[in-house]
Amino acid sequence: YQRRVHGDLIERYNVLYNSWELINLRMPEPLRRFLAVKISKDVILLLGGIRKDASENQDVIKFSVEEDSFVQLESLERGGIVEAEAIVEDGPTLHLFMENANGTRPPHHVVYSYDPTAKNLKQSTMMSEI
């Protein structure tokens, strides 16, 4: 028996007190094996992951640190598990390395650019299998 946990609670680390605190905010949907990427002082993107029903999540959710709020952006072309840290370049440009939920599809590399004025991620190159 293997217990799978899908969390929707959010904790914040307090560097000053070296402790975690539960904040009064929940993710829009419980997910596991997703990636959170800080792309600016105030913006964190939540990408990919697996839903409670084991389906692949294609959603991109923007979290505003300043406003403590979530906004749904345009979905990824292909969802799945994000196994490695995203590479963030100026722009910001994100390099994501994802694989499907059951591991039957090889990992793929896809490059997105984030446009804060358009409030979305735009796929800038085609996906390539790794």
C-alpha positions in Angstrom: 0.0 0.0 0.0 1.4 3.4 -1.0 -0.2 6.5 0.3 -0.2 9.4 -2.2 -0.6 12.9 -0.8 -2.1 15.8 -2.8 -1.7 19.0 -0.9 -3.5 22.3 -1.1 -2.1 23.9 2.0 0.7 26.5 1.7 3.5 27.1 4.1 5.9 30.0 4.2 9.4 29.9 5.5 10.4 32.6 7.9 14.2 33.2 7.6 14.3 35.4 10.6 12.9 32.8 13.0 14.1 29.7 11.0 10.6 28.3 11.0 7.7 27.4 8.7 4.3 29.0 9.1 1.0 27.9 7.6 -0.6 30.7 5.7 -4.3 31.3 5.4 -4.4 30.4 1.7 -5.1 27.3 -0.3 -4.0 26.2 -3.7 -6.8 26.3 -6.3 -6.4 22.5 -6.7 -4.5 19.9 -4.7 -1.5 18.8 -6.7 1.6 16.7 -6.3 4.9 16.6 -8.2 4.5 20.1 -9.7 7.0 22.9 -9.9 7.0 26.3 -8.3 9.2 28.8 -10.1 9.9 32.4 -8.8 10.2 34.5 -12.0 10.2 38.0 -10.4 10.2 39.6 -7.0 6.4 39.2 -6.7 5.5 36.3 -9.1 5.7 32.6 -8.6 4.4 30.2 -11.3 3.0 26.8 -10.4 3.4 24.4 -13.4 2.5 20.8 -14.2 2.0 18.1 -11.7 -0.5 15.3 -11.1 -4.1 15.8 -10.0 -6.0 13.8 -7.4 -7.5 11.6 -10.2 -3.9 10.8 -11.4 -4.4 12.9 -14.6 -1.6 15.2 -15.8 -2.1 18.9 -14.9 -1.5 21.3 -17.8 -2.5 24.4 -15.8 -0.3 27.4 -15.2 -1.2 29.3 -12.0 0.4 32.6 -11.2 0.8 33.4 -7.5 1.2 37.0 -6.5 3.3 37.2 -3.3 2.3 40.8 -2.8 -1.5 40.2 -3.1 -1.5 36.5 -1.8 -3.7 35.6 -4.7 -3.8 33.0 -7.5 -4.6 33.7 -11.2 -5.2 31.0 -13.8 -3.0 31.6 -16.9 -3.1 29.8 -20.3 -2.4 26.1 -20.0 0.8 24.3 -21.0 0.8 22.5 -24.4 1.5 19.2 -22.6 1.3 18.7 -18.8 2.9 16.2 -16.6 5.5 15.7 -13.8 8.2 18.3 -13.6 11.2 16.2 -12.4 14.0 18.8 -12.6 14.3 22.4 -11.6 13.3 24.8 -14.4 16.1 26.8 -16.0 15.2 30.5 -15.8 16.9 32.9 -18.2 16.3 36.7 -18.7 13.0 37.6 -20.2 12.1 35.4 -18.3 12.5 32.3 -20.4 11.7 29.0 -18.7 13.2 25.7 -19.8 11.0 22.9 -18.5 11.8 19.2 -18.4 8.6 17.1 -18.0 7.5 13.5 -18.2 4.1 11.9 -18.1 2.4 10.5 -15.0 3.2 6.8 -15.6 6.6 7.2 -17.1 5.7 5.6 -20.4 6.5 8.7 -22.4 10.2 9.9 -22.5 10.9 13.2 -20.8 10.5 16.2 -23.0 12.1 19.7 -23.0 10.0 22.7 -23.8 10.9 26.4 -23.7 8.3 29.0 -22.6 8.6 32.8 -22.2 6.6 34.6 -19.6 5.0 38.0 -20.6 3.8 39.7 -17.5 1.8 42.2 -19.6 -0.1 39.5 -21.4 -0.3 37.4 -18.2 0.6 34.1 -19.9 3.3 31.7 -20.8 4.1 31.5 -24.5 5.7 28.4 -25.9 8.8 29.7 -27.7 10.2 26.5 -29.2 8.8 23.1 -30.1 9.1 20.3 -27.6 11.9 17.9 -28.0 12.3 14.4 -26.5 15.3 14.0 -24.3 
